[in-house]
Amino acid sequence: MKIEFYKYQGTGNDFVMIDNRRGDFPKSNIDFIAHICDRRFGVGADGLILLEADARTDFGMVYYNSDGKASSMCGNGARCMVSFAHFLGMVGEKTTFMAVDGRHHATVQGTVVHLKMQDVTEIKAKPNAIFMNTGSPHHVQMVSDLPNLNVAKEGAKLRYGLYGKAGSNINFVEESDDGEFAVRTYERGVEDETLSCGTGVTAVALAMHHLGVTTNSKVKLKVLGGSLEVTFVATPQGYGDIYLIGEAKQVFKGELQWNS
């Protein structure tokens, strides 16, 4: 069986995209999904995303980490999925879709996707850090000398040591002289540092505002794979009207061979 796929990336966070509206993809085969994401023996990606039919919205998004397991919300992946749906001619400049954390709205302007995230109403203080769920769980910790930090080592310590088996994504942040924030993220499921994490930078922007590090409701963030922007409105309950903004680009297409 041959399966057509597309490769997309959003600030270096890369994904295998598959149109699964017919339901042919073997989505319960964890080993096969992990094989596709393997950078030496497969296509190579931080995750695999299925575009599926949804009766309530334009489409459904099903996300798998590179370990082959279904996972929580992926912000950069969702931006890439919106771009993919637009490429397929399924949606115009505006769309509504379903993800694991519920309904999302998005707009497409060329290669830039504005993705509306879920409201955040619970923010927890941790030792020297902030924790919140922006569709996925995120630990946000300010550090100094971020470029020289061993993110894989320090991220793994916190991911397993502080958050146990369920784990959390770990974000290390340093404010730059121009008021922007540099972010490096250790992602659970990938179990390594990635070039970018959409739900991660969303958590960072909200955490910096919550802590009073910034008073801006439009926060620019630099990740290893480029730049992203998060806008939001502070509310008595927390934060709402949250948008993750950045480029999402198609890289190439190909065919997978699957022997059931």
N, C-alpha and C positions, 0 to 999 in steps of 0.2 A: 504494500500500500504506500503510495506517494502522498506526502502532505506538503502543501505549499506553505511557506512561511515568509515573513518579512522581519528584518532586523531594524530596530529603532533605537535611538539614544536621546536622552535628555540630560544635558550637562554631564555627559560621560557615564551616566547610569544607563546600562544597555539591556535590551529586552528582545526576546523572540516573540513575535506577534503571529497569531494564527486565527483565521476566520473560522470559527467553529459553529456557525449558525445551523449547520446540518447535524451537528452532534456526533461527528465521526471520530474525533480525536480521543485516544485512549487516556482519558483524564485521571483514571485511577491507577495508572502505571507510574508509580513514583520513580522507579529506576530509569525508565525511558525519559521522563522529564529531566531528571538529574543528568542523564547522558547528553541530552540536547544542550543543556547549559554548560557542560564541561568545556573548558577553554582549550583542552588538548585533544580530546576525543570526539567532541561534538561541535556545535555551532559556536558556543561560548556566549554566556550572558549572565547578568545578575539575577535574571528571573525570566519566566515564561508567562505570557498573558493570552488568555483565550477571549475572543470577542464572541459573545453568544446572543441569541435572540432573547428579548425580554418584552413581555406583553404590556408592561406598564410604561416603559420608556423607550428610547431609541435603540438601546442595546444593553447587554450585561457584560461586566468585566469580571473575569476569574483569574486571580493572580497566584502564581507559584514561585517560591524562592528557588534559588539555584540548587538546593538540596532535594528538590522534587516535591516538596510538601506545600499544600495550600496554605496561604498566609494571610495576614491582615492587610489593611489598605497600603497601597504604594502610590505616593503622590506623583513622582516622576513617571512611573508606569502608567498612571491614569492619564497624564498629559500626553504621553506617547500613544495611548489607546485612542484618545480623542482625535489626535492627528491621523491615526490609522483609519478610523471610521470616516473621517473627512476625505481621505485619499480614496477610499472605496466608494465614495459618493453616497454614503448612507445618511450623512448629516451635512448641514450647511455651516454657517458661521456660528450658530448656537446649537447646543445639544443638551439633553438630559439623559443620564444613564444610571444604572444600578451597579454598585460595588458591594463588597462584603460589609462595609459599614453604613450602607444605605444609599439614598439617592444623591446624586451630584449634578450640578450644572456647570457648564463650561462654554467658553467662546474661543474661536480660532481666528487669529489675525496673521495670515502668512504662516510663518514657522513658530509664532508665539502663541502659547495656549494659556488662557486664564482659567484656572480650575478652582471652583468654590469648594472649600473644605467644610467638614462638620463643625458646629459650634463646640467650643471647649469651655466646660463649666467646672472642672475639677483640676486644681493644680496643687501638687503636694511638695512640701519641702523635704529634701533628703540632706544628709551630711554634705555640705559644700555644693549642693546641687538642687535642681528642680526636676520634678517628674510630672509628666502629663501624657495623655493619650490623644493624639491628633489623627486617629484612624489606626495608628500603631503606637505601641508604648515607647516613650522616649525619655531618657535621662539626659539632662543638659547641665554641663559643668564648665565654668570658665577656667581657663588655664593661661599661663604665660609661656612664651616661646613655643607656640603651637607648631611651627614648621618642623621642629626637631623632636616632637613628641612621638613616642612609639605607640601609635594608635592601636595597632593590632594587639600588642601585649597588654596595654592598660585598659583597652576596651573589653578584652576577654575577661580580665580580672573582675570588672564591674558587672559585666553581662551575666556571669555565672555566680560570682561571689555575693553581690548585693541583691540580685533579683532571682536567684535560684533557677530551677529547671525551666520555668516559663520564659525567663530572660527578658531583656529589654534591649532596644537599640541604644547606643551610647554616643552622645554628641559632645565634642570638645570645642570650645568657643574662645576666640580672642578678638577683642575690639581693635580695629585699625585706626590710624590717625584721622582718616577721613570720615569716621563715624559709621563705617560699614563693619560687618562682622564676618570674620573668617571662621569656617566650620569644617571640621573633619569628623567623619562618622564611622563607627563600627556597627555593622548591620548583623543582627541575628538572622539565622537562616543562610546567609552568605558566609557568616563566621569569619569575616575579615573586614578591612576597611574598603569602602567603595568610594568612587569619585564624587558621588553626590547622593543625597537622600532627601526627597521632597517633603515627606512628613517630618523628617528630622529638622530641616531648616524652618519649617513652619513652627515646630516646637521651640526652636531657638529664638525666633522673632518674638513669640508670645512671652517666653521666659525673660528675655531682656527687657521687655516692657513691664512685665509683672514685677521685676526686681528694681525697676527704676533706672536701669542702665541707659535706656533710651526713652524719650517721651514721644517719639515719632510713631505714627500709625502706618507708615510705609517704611519697611526695613529692607535694606539691600544686603545680600549675603553672598560671600565668595566661597565657593567650594573648589575642590581640586579640578573639577571638570568644567568650571565656568562660573556664571553669575545667575542668581535667582532673586526674586523679589517677593515679599509677603506683605499684603495689606490686610487690615482688620479694623474692627470697631470694638473698643472696650465697653463692656456692659456691666450692670450690677451683678450679673451671674457669672461673668468671666469674659469671654471673647466671642464675637459673632461676625458675620459677613466677612469671613476669612478667605482670602484668595492667594493661591500659589501661582506665580507667574514666571514663565521662562520658555525657552525654545525646546521644541521636540522635532527631531529630524529622522527621516528614513535613511538608512545606510545601504541596505541591499536586500534582495529577495533570493530565495532558493527553494530546493525541494528536500524534504526529509524522506528517508526510506524506513518504513516500519514493518517488521515481520512479526505478526501476532502469534 
